[in-house]
Amino acid sequence: MKKSLVALALMGVFAGAYAQSSVTIYGTVDAGISKRTGTTTQVGKRDNNKLGFKGIEDLGSGLKAIFQLEIRYEPDTGTIENTTATTSRPLFQGQSRVGLQGDFGTVRLGRGLTAFQETSTAFEPWSGMPGVAGYQTDLQVAGYTSDPLSPVGNSNNRFSNAVFYNSPMIADMFQLNVTVAAKEANGNPAIVGKGTTLNPQFPANSAPQTMPYSLSATAANGPFAAYAAYEKNAVETKLWSVGASFKPINDLKLMGSYQKQDQGNSTLINPNTKAWLLGANYTVGAGLIRVGYGQKTPDNALNSPALAKTKQASIGYDYNLSARTYLYVDASNKKAATTLNFYSLGIHHNF
């Protein structure tokens, strides 16, 4: 009888521990047919395709351990994202972070989106998706890259070897976000910068001279939301960005942002790049209309800044087949040194 009671008690302990921990497998499969000026029709994507694992363990007293690992892949070939004969990305390209969460906020270590890059996606009409019709990977960052001292082909909007902090909500309205990267070399090719081919400003596999960091603050009050952000990367390029959104009715979200990039530490000609963006999302029945227009100038132009201006107008439509699956169509016109027209039709599924 005593043995039975002990066994039942042990089973209860293990069951309780299991109930306080969870691991979730999730992902995205997005594929479409697209055509852009000067290319043949291709199978591509609007959003990043990912396979992720995330977990949480209740440690008691309001403290939790968390982790997240995210693989990114190409839907048309099944290969790791952006893998070619000359470029490759890490297995956990999306993120690989572990940390603690409590009344103090959330602290994580590893690799992931910087505070600025993660915050700004909520103020872009394609929600930060990297499709050609979207704005977040070019205009909303004013041509900026968060990780210039990385291997060829790596993503431009993440820090590796970093500490990430998100504060709790302050007065149910404000949040502060901080990302700080270590001064570690990460396998970059040589970057000439203000040097020469024989004596580049940033030799191959350079370690940052100063610590890269990213800061953002968000505010939300009813239908209004806003953010402000500042970031400095490993080659000491600086970026300032502000944005806001407003929902005059529940189905309509208006948004805009302005950003400025300063490459004065590594660029001699036109080191300042400015960009702005206006956009809207409008829900109609089972569909969502996305529209946007933005400009960027001068983007390191060697000639007149007026000749280097980028102008982009885009429109998209999502039709929800279910809570997890939707069809989409995008069209975009981008004018810079040349004109690029882009069209795509695809399907997006979350699991």
Residue pairs with C-beta under 8 A, 6 or more apart in sequence:
20 57
20 58
21 55
21 56
21 57
21 58
22 55
22 56
23 53
23 54
23 55
24 53
24 54
24 55
25 51
25 52
25 53
26 52
26 53
26 54
26 350
26 351
27 49
27 50
27 51
27 52
27 350
27 351
28 47
28 48
28 49
28 50
28 348
28 349
28 350
28 351
29 49
29 75
29 348
29 349
29 351
30 45
30 46
30 47
30 48
30 49
30 75
30 346
30 347
30 348
30 349
31 43
31 44
31 45
31 49
31 75
31 76
31 346
31 347
32 43
32 44
32 45
32 46
32 328
32 344
32 345
32 346
32 347
33 41
33 42
33 43
33 44
33 344
33 345
33 346
34 41
34 42
34 43
34 44
34 132
34 342
34 343
34 344
34 345
34 346
35 41
35 42
35 342
35 343
35 344
36 132
36 340
36 341
36 342
36 343
37 338
37 339
37 340
37 341
37 342
38 340
43 75
43 76
44 76
44 344
44 346
45 74
45 75
45 76
45 131
45 346
46 126
46 129
46 131
46 133
46 134
46 328
46 330
46 344
46 346
46 348
47 129
47 130
47 131
47 348
48 72
48 81
48 94
48 129
48 130
49 72
49 73
49 74
49 75
49 81
50 70
50 71
50 72
50 73
50 94
51 70
51 71
51 73
52 68
52 69
52 70
52 71
52 94
53 67
53 68
53 69
53 70
54 66
54 67
54 68
54 69
55 66
55 67
55 68
56 64
56 65
56 66
56 101
57 64
57 65
57 66
58 64
59 65
62 102
62 103
63 100
63 101
63 102
64 100
64 101
64 102
65 98
65 99
65 100
65 101
66 98
66 99
66 100
66 101
66 106
66 108
67 97
67 98
67 99
68 95
68 96
68 97
68 98
68 112
69 92
69 95
69 96
70 92
70 93
70 94
70 95
70 96
71 80
71 91
71 92
71 93
71 94
72 80
72 81
72 89
72 93
72 94
73 79
73 80
73 81
74 80
74 81
74 82
74 83
80 88
80 89
80 91
80 93
81 89
81 93
82 88
82 89
82 93
82 153
82 155
83 89
83 153
84 153
86 152
86 153
87 151
87 152
87 153
88 151
88 153
89 153
89 154
89 155
90 96
90 111
90 154
92 111
93 155
94 112
95 110
95 111
95 112
95 113
95 158
96 110
96 111
96 112
97 108
97 109
97 110
97 111
97 112
97 164
98 108
98 109
98 110
99 106
99 107
99 108
99 109
99 164
100 106
100 107
101 107
103 168
104 168
105 165
105 166
105 167
105 168
106 164
106 165
106 166
107 163
107 164
107 165
108 163
108 164
108 165
109 162
109 163
109 164
110 160
110 162
110 164
111 158
111 159
111 160
111 161
111 162
112 118
112 158
112 159
112 162
112 164
112 179
113 157
113 158
114 146
114 157
114 158
114 159
114 162
114 179
114 214
114 231
115 164
115 177
115 178
115 179
115 214
115 215
115 216
115 229
115 231
116 146
116 214
116 215
116 216
116 229
116 230
116 231
116 239
116 241
117 141
117 146
117 157
117 158
117 214
118 177
118 216
119 177
119 216
119 218
119 227
119 229
120 128
120 136
120 140
120 141
120 216
120 227
120 229
120 241
120 243
120 257
121 127
121 128
121 136
122 128
122 225
122 227
122 245
123 140
123 225
123 227
123 243
123 244
123 245
123 255
123 256
123 257
124 134
124 135
124 136
124 140
124 255
124 257
124 277
124 279
124 292
125 134
125 135
125 255
125 279
125 280
125 281
125 290
125 291
125 292
125 314
125 316
126 133
126 134
126 135
126 136
126 290
126 292
126 314
126 316
128 134
128 136
129 136
130 136
130 137
131 330
131 344
132 330
132 332
132 334
132 340
132 342
132 344
133 290
133 314
133 315
133 316
133 330
133 331
133 332
133 342
133 344
134 314
135 277
135 279
135 292
135 294
135 312
135 314
137 156
137 157
138 296
138 310
138 312
139 275
139 276
139 277
139 294
139 295
139 296
139 310
139 312
140 241
140 257
140 259
140 275
140 277
140 294
141 156
141 157
141 239
141 241
141 259
141 261
141 275
142 239
142 241
142 259
142 260
142 261
142 273
142 274
142 275
142 296
143 261
143 273
143 275
143 296
143 299
143 300
144 156
144 231
144 233
144 237
144 239
144 259
144 261
144 273
145 156
145 157
145 233
145 237
146 156
146 157
146 158
146 159
146 212
146 214
146 231
146 233
147 154
147 155
147 156
147 157
147 158
147 159
147 160
147 186
147 233
147 234
148 188
148 191
148 202
148 233
148 234
148 235
148 237
149 185
149 186
149 188
149 191
149 202
149 206
149 207
149 208
149 234
149 235
150 160
150 186
150 187
150 188
151 186
151 187
151 188
151 189
152 189
159 179
159 181
159 212
159 214
160 181
160 184
160 186
161 181
161 182
161 184
161 186
162 179
162 180
162 181
162 182
162 212
163 179
163 180
163 181
164 177
164 178
164 179
165 176
165 177
165 178
165 179
166 175
166 176
166 177
167 175
167 176
167 177
168 175
169 175
170 176
173 219
173 220
173 221
174 217
174 218
174 219
175 217
175 218
176 215
176 216
176 217
177 214
177 215
177 216
177 217
177 218
178 213
178 214
178 215
179 213
179 214
179 215
180 211
180 212
180 213
180 214
181 208
181 211
181 212
181 213
181 234
182 211
183 207
183 208
183 209
183 210
183 211
184 207
184 208
185 205
185 206
185 207
186 205
187 205
188 202
188 204
188 205
188 206
189 204
190 200
190 202
190 203
190 204
191 200
191 201
191 202
191 206
191 235
191 266
192 200
192 201
193 200
193 201
193 202
193 235
193 265
193 266
193 267
194 201
194 265
194 266
194 267
194 268
195 201
195 202
201 235
201 266
202 235
202 266
206 234
208 234
208 235
209 236
210 232
210 236
212 231
212 232
212 233
212 234
213 231
213 232
214 229
214 230
214 231
214 232
215 229
215 230
215 231
216 227
216 228
216 229
216 230
217 227
217 228
217 229
218 225
218 226
218 227
219 225
219 226
219 227
220 226
223 246
223 247
223 248
224 244
224 245
224 246
224 247
225 244
225 245
225 246
226 242
226 243
226 244
226 245
227 241
227 242
227 243
227 244
228 241
228 242
229 239
229 240
229 241
229 242
230 238
230 239
230 240
230 241
231 238
231 239
232 238
232 239
235 265
235 266
236 265
236 266
237 261
237 262
237 263
237 265
237 266
238 261
238 262
239 259
239 260
239 261
239 262
240 259
240 260
241 257
241 258
241 259
241 260
242 257
242 258
242 259
243 255
243 256
243 257
243 258
244 255
244 256
244 257
245 253
245 254
245 255
245 256
246 253
246 254
246 255
247 253
247 254
248 254
251 282
251 283
251 284
252 280
252 281
252 282
252 283
253 280
253 281
253 282
254 279
254 280
255 278
255 279
255 280
255 281
256 276
256 277
256 278
256 279
257 276
257 277
258 274
258 275
258 276
258 277
259 274
259 275
259 276
260 272
260 273
260 274
260 275
261 272
261 273
261 274
261 275
262 271
262 272
263 271
263 272
263 273
263 300
264 271
264 272
267 300
269 300
269 301
269 302
270 298
270 299
270 300
270 301
270 302
270 305
270 308
271 300
272 298
273 296
273 297
273 298
273 299
273 300
274 296
274 297
275 294
275 295
275 296
275 297
275 310
276 294
276 295
277 292
277 293
277 294
278 292
278 293
278 294
279 290
279 291
279 292
279 293
279 294
280 289
280 290
280 291
280 292
281 288
281 289
281 290
282 288
282 289
282 291
283 289
286 319
286 320
287 317
287 318
287 319
287 320
288 317
288 318
288 320
289 315
289 316
289 317
290 314
290 315
290 316
290 317
290 318
290 330
291 314
291 315
291 316
292 312
292 313
292 314
292 315
293 311
293 312
293 313
293 314
294 311
294 312
295 309
295 310
295 311
295 312
296 309
296 310
297 305
297 306
297 308
297 309
297 310
298 304
298 305
298 308
298 309
299 308
299 310
299 336
300 308
301 307
301 308
307 337
308 336
308 337
309 336
310 334
310 335
310 336
311 334
311 335
311 336
312 332
312 333
312 334
312 335
313 332
313 333
314 330
314 331
314 332
314 333
315 330
315 331
315 332
316 328
316 329
316 330
316 331
317 328
317 329
318 326
318 327
318 328
318 348
319 326
319 327
319 328
320 326
321 327
324 349
324 350
324 351
325 347
325 348
325 349
325 350
326 347
326 348
327 345
327 346
327 347
327 348
328 344
328 345
328 346
328 347
328 348
329 343
329 344
329 345
330 342
330 343
330 344
331 341
331 342
331 343
332 340
332 341
332 342
332 343
333 339
333 340
333 341
333 342
334 340
334 341
334 342
